[in-house]
Amino acid sequence: MRLRRYIAFIVLCFAAINATAQTINIATYNIRYENKSDSLNGNGWGLRLPVIAKLIQFHDFDIFGAQEVFYGQLNGMLTLMPEYGFIGVGRTDGEKSGECSPVFYKKDKFKLMQSGNFWLSETDGKPSVGWDAALPRICTWGKFQIKENGICFWYFNLHMDHIGVKARLESSKLVLEKIKALAGSEPVILTGDFNSDQTSEGYKLISGSGILQDSYETAEVRYATNGTFNNFNPQQKTDIRIDHIFVSKGFRVMRYGVLTDTYWAETGKGSFVTRMPSDHFPVKVVVTLDR
């Protein structure tokens, strides 16, 4: 009788753990905007789209932030990946014009509770160019509930400017302010193309904020044989990481990986060349989230 009670107790303990901890596959992926120049160089969106979709499905991203996504590209991705929903708007007009920084999420795993967008500028409530930036930049956010156990978390995804040094630093400050105001003490994920590496002031501001930690630094298992920008060059080696995944306390980062997948494209009769799905590598982390 005592043995049966002990076994029952152990079973209940495991059930309690499963009820509070949830494994989530998170990613960030700059998919590269669709343009004629890339097509002429053999890196057209029509070739890359099916590879990107299969990459995402094979690596089983549960929720991920993307960057440089025009609405036509977004619709193409959703057609090939109908299991995902999304939030996000075009940065040019707050609707469908210009690049988006959308958050894709599995509809059967998460329930969207709230969502919104803000621009990385002094006038963050409307389409605008901030500080010394070259272009308007946007951050999309959502509050999600895990359907299996009811746990909620916040997800912020952005693309910082590639020119403005001040803009990137001020954007880091703004994002932290928004996270405090919107999420409070609830769990938070921040992903994006920060156009700032791990030595920059903006990166240090976020990673040292006490609110978020770089998953690269806290991962129990790390797989990162290269940096995150490849410039469509399979021979390019770098340690620079400009695509980051930050998480708040409550997340346990079990695995971190820079996914260096490639594909073969035909160049002539029986001739093939190695191609990259994008000029950035996606970053994936596997986390657990406790209640």
URVEN-V479581 format. One record per run of one state. SS is the DSSP state (~ for helix, > for strand, _ for the rest). FROM is the first residue (numbers start at 0). LEN is the number of residues. If there is no record, write none. Layout:
{{SS & FROM & LEN} {SS & FROM & LEN}}
//
This chain:
{{_ & 0 & 1} {~ & 1 & 19} {_ & 20 & 1} {> & 21 & 9} {_ & 30 & 5} {~ & 35 & 5} {_ & 40 & 4} {~ & 44 & 14} {_ & 58 & 4} {> & 62 & 5} {_ & 67 & 1} {> & 68 & 1} {_ & 69 & 1} {~ & 70 & 10} {_ & 80 & 3} {> & 83 & 4} {_ & 87 & 12} {> & 99 & 1} {_ & 100 & 2} {> & 102 & 4} {_ & 106 & 3} {> & 109 & 10} {_ & 119 & 18} {> & 137 & 9} {_ & 146 & 5} {> & 151 & 8} {_ & 159 & 5} {~ & 164 & 19} {_ & 183 & 4} {> & 187 & 6} {_ & 193 & 7} {~ & 200 & 7} {_ & 207 & 5} {> & 212 & 2} {~ & 214 & 4} {_ & 218 & 2} {> & 220 & 3} {_ & 223 & 5} {> & 228 & 1} {_ & 229 & 13} {> & 242 & 5} {_ & 247 & 3} {> & 250 & 9} {_ & 259 & 2} {> & 261 & 7} {_ & 268 & 2} {> & 270 & 6} {_ & 276 & 3} {> & 279 & 1} {_ & 280 & 1} {> & 281 & 8} {_ & 289 & 2}}
//
